[in-house]
């Protein structure tokens, strides 16, 4: 349930920022669940959101638990992303 909710949040963010005027140092911070981090579509979801944000910086918040559960899988997924 958390992954569809996260994807919906990404859609809302992308839709809302279209008409924003923000300073150069503005960023949007998104908390990422361990389940979404490990999902096969995670990298694509983040790339799609990042593209739609334009010049707005995207900051991902990861809990320590996200990285401790399966650190080797997280590292492999991150470094092997297209």
N, C-alpha and C positions, 0 to 999 in steps of 0.2 A: 504493500500500500504506500510506503514512503517514496518509492521511485516515481510512480505516477504523480504523486503530490509535488515532488521536486520538479518534475518536468512542467507541471502546470504553473508552478511558481516562476520558472524560467520564462514561460510564455507571458505571464503577467508583467514581469520585469521588462522584457523586450518591448511589449506593447506600451507600457507607461513611459519609458524613457524617450520615445520618439520625439515628443515635443518639449523636452526639458532643455533649458539653457543652464549649463553647469560650469563652474570654474575648471581650469586646467587640471587641478589636483584632485578633482572629484573622483570617487570610486564607489562601487557597489560591492558589498561584502555578502557572501552567501555561505551559510553553514551547510556542509556536505555530510550526509549520513554515511556510516560505514557500508551499508547495503548498496547505496548508489555508487560509492567509490569503487566497489568491487564488481558492479554491473558491467556487462560487455558493452553497453551503449554509453557509458559515462563520458569517455573522451569525445565522442560525437556530440553528446548533449552540451558539453562545455564549449566545444568549438563553435557550435551553432549559436549559442548564447553570446559568446565573445564577438562573433561576426555581427550580430544584430545590435550590439552595444556601440558600435562605431569607435569613437575615441575615448569612451568612458572605460576606465580601468576596472577589471573584474578581479576581486580578491576572494579566494576560496578559503574558508575556515574549516580546518580538519581537527577533529579531536585526537588526542593521543591514542585513544582506543582504536581509532580507524587505522592507525599505522601499526599498532601492536598485534592486532588480530592475526593478520597474515602479512607481515612486512615484506616477505619475498614476493608475494603476489602483487602487492601494491607497487613495489619497485619495478617488477617486470612489466606491469601494465603501463606505468608511467614512462619508462624509458623505451618501450617498444611501440609507443603510439605513433601513428602515421604522421 
